[in-house]
Amino acid sequence: MVVGFAFVVPYAIYLALDPATNPDRGGLLQIVLPGEVHRTALGSYPMFGGAVMLILGALVTGSEDRWGTWKVRFTQGPSRSSVMTAKFVAAGLAACLMALVALLGAIAASLLIATLAGASLSLPTIPALLTSLGAATLIAVAWTSVGMALGVIFKGATVAIAVGLIWTLALENLLSGLAGILPALEPVRALLLSTASGSLVGSTGAPLQGAGGTPGVVDHLSAGQSVVVLVGYTVAALAISNWLMLRRDIT
């Protein structure tokens, strides 16, 4: 998704536009060149990338109920808390690896596009790339954790995915939009997962949604506030999952 939607599609549109009638088409090329790869790749996470990671998390825990493997796991020796913590750690590592692979794929795509366009191959600085990777990893882990908690709550992946996507992609966007009209909803918007993700991306200098950037990239929170909210979701997801599994009758 990062390579396809953030790089290939904009470049294809750039090639299809007529320079004589679209003098601003150069802007499409700029965002997919190596110099902007850290911001362009990261801009895919607040909405689309987060949703994919939520699905991953729901599959990690929700599938256990359908397969009937919770009972087997819990009777082999490890405590329920140990099993749940291990699953969260494993899913978190998978999310980190996916974020790294996505960034490497984005770099490769941008270098290829720059070569084809005869543009500069200069990449951002190492600190800029690490900042992008760190933000992507934090967002990916938070969304994955929420998906895992939903899988535990609803005892299945299908309902967990449906509820998670409806809430994060529809209801959160609705609440965020209403907060711009009703100031009383501003504290609620500050606690939304999508708001924290989009604000963290926006704090890196990525173009905001209101300025023609990727949907979901906003500036409602500072970088520090965004990190606190995302870490809070991760910790709360693990705590809720452990609490439910310790009290649930597994048969």
N, C-alpha and C positions, 0 to 999 in steps of 0.2 A: 504493500500500500504506500509506503513512504517513497520508494523509487518510482512506482507507477503514477500515483496521483500528484506527488509533489514535484516531480522532475520530468517524467516522460510526457505527461499530458500537457503541461505548460509549454514545453519545447515544441510539441506537435502543433499546438495552437499558434505558437510564434511562427513556425514555418508556413502554416496555412494562411496567415494574414498577409494582405497585400501591403507592402511598405508605402505605396503611393497613397492609399486611403487610410492607413493606420499608422500614423507617425509615432505613436506611443508604444508600438509593439516591442520596442527595445526593452521596456520594463519587464516583460515576460522573460526575456533572455537573462537579464541581470539576476533574477531571483534563483535561477538554476545553475549559475556559474559557481565555481569552487569558492570564491570569496564569500558567498552567502550561504554555503552549504550547512553550516551549523545552525543558522536561524530557520532556513527553509525546512530542513529535516525535523527540527524540534516542533515547528508549527503544526505538524500532522498529529500530535499527541492529544491535545485537549479534548477533541471530540472523537475523531475516527480511531486513532490509535488507542485511546483509553477504552473505547467500547470493545475492541478486539481483546485487550488484556482482561477486561471484565469477563468476557466469554471464557477465556482460558481459566480464570480462577474458579468460575462456576463448574467447569468440567472437572477440575481437580478434586473438588469435594462432593459435588452433586452426583457424580457417577457412582460413588461408593454405595449409595443407597440402592440404586437400580441393580447394581451387580451383587448386592448383599455381602460385600466384603468387609464392612465395618466390624462385624462380629468376629470374623476370622482374625483381623488385625489386633483387636483388643484382647483376644484370648491367647495370643502368642507370647505375652510377657510384657511388652512396653505399656505404660499407662496411657490413658486416653489423652491426657495433656501432652505427653511426650510425642504421641503420634500426630496430634494436630499441629504442634510446634514444628515438628520435622516437615510436615507437608507445607506449612507456610514458608519455611526456610527454602525448601526445594523449589517451590513456585516463585519465590523471590529471586533466587539465582537464575531460574529460567527467564524471568522478566528482564533481569540485567543482561543476560546473554542476547536476548532478542533486541534490546535497545542498542547493544554494541554492533550486532550484525546489521541492523537497520542503518546506523550511522555509517558503517563501512560501505554498505551498498549505496548510500546517498553520495558519499565521496567518489566512489567509482563512477556513478552515473553523471555527476557534475563534471568530472574530469573528461569523460567521453564527450559530453555535450560541448565543453569548452574546446576540445580538440576539433570537433566537427565544425564549430563556429569560428575557429581561428582566434579564440579569445584567450585571456590570461589563464594560466594553470595554477596561479598562486592560491594556496589554501589559507584559511584563517590560522591564527596563532594556536599553539598547543593549548594554552589556558582557555581560549575560546572554545575549542573543540571539547575539552574536558568539562567545561561548564555546561555545554549542550548535552553531553552524554550523562552528566550527573543529574540534570533536570529531567531528561527523558527517563532515566532509571527510576527516579523518585516517583514520577507520575505513573510509570508502568507498574511499579510495586504497589502503589496505593490502589489503583484500579483493580489489579489482580487480587489484592487482599479483600476488597469489597465483594468481588465476585465469589471468592471462596466463602465468605461469611454468608452470602445469600444462598449458596449451595447447601450450607449446613442448615440454615433457617428453614428453607422450603423442601429439604430432603430430596432434592432432585435438580438436575441441571436445566431442564427445559423451562420450568417456571422461574427459576432463579435468573436465567438469562433474559426472559421476557420482562420480568419486573425490573431488573437492573437497567436494561436498555430504555424502557419506557420512562423510568425515573430520571436517568442521567441525560438522555437525549431529548426528551420531551418536557417533562415537568420542571426540571432544573432550568432549562432555557426559558420556560414560561415565567417562572419565579424571578429569574434574573431580569427579564424584560419588564415585568411589573415593578421591580424594585427601582427602575429608572423613572417610573411615574409616581409610585407610592413610597416615599422615604421611610415609612415604617417597616418596609420589607428589606431595607438595606442590611440590618444585622443577619437576616436569614440568608441573603445572597452571599455574605462574607463566609458562611459556613458550608457552602455548596462545593461538592467535589469538582465539578466542571469549572467553577469560578476560580478555585485555587490553582487548578491545572493551567487554565488559560492565563491567569495573572503571572504565574511563574514563567511561562513562555514569553509573555509580554515584557517581563522585567529584563530579559536578555537582549532586548532591542528588536525582536521580531515584529513585523508590521501588524498593527492591531486590526481586528475585524472591522471596526468603524472606519479605518483608513484604507480599506481595500485588501486587508490581509486575510489570512486563513480563518474560516469560521471558528469561533471559540477562543481566539486569542484576544484577551482583554487586559485592562489595567486597573481592576477594581481593588486589588490587594498589592501590598509591597512583596518583594521577594521573600523577606523573612516571614511575613504573615502566611504566605502561600506554603512555605515549607512546614510551618507549624500545623496548618490544617491538614496537609497531606500525610504528615507523620501521625497526626491524631487519628485519621481514618485508618491507617495501617494498624496502629496499636489497638484501636477500638474493635476492628474486625477480628484480630486474633483473640482478644479478651472475650468477645461475645461468642465466638466459635467454641472456645474452650469451655466457657460457662455452660453453653447448651449441651455439648457432648458429655460433660461430666454428670449432667442431670437427666440425660435422655435414656430411655429404656431401649437398648439395642437388642432386637430379637431376630 
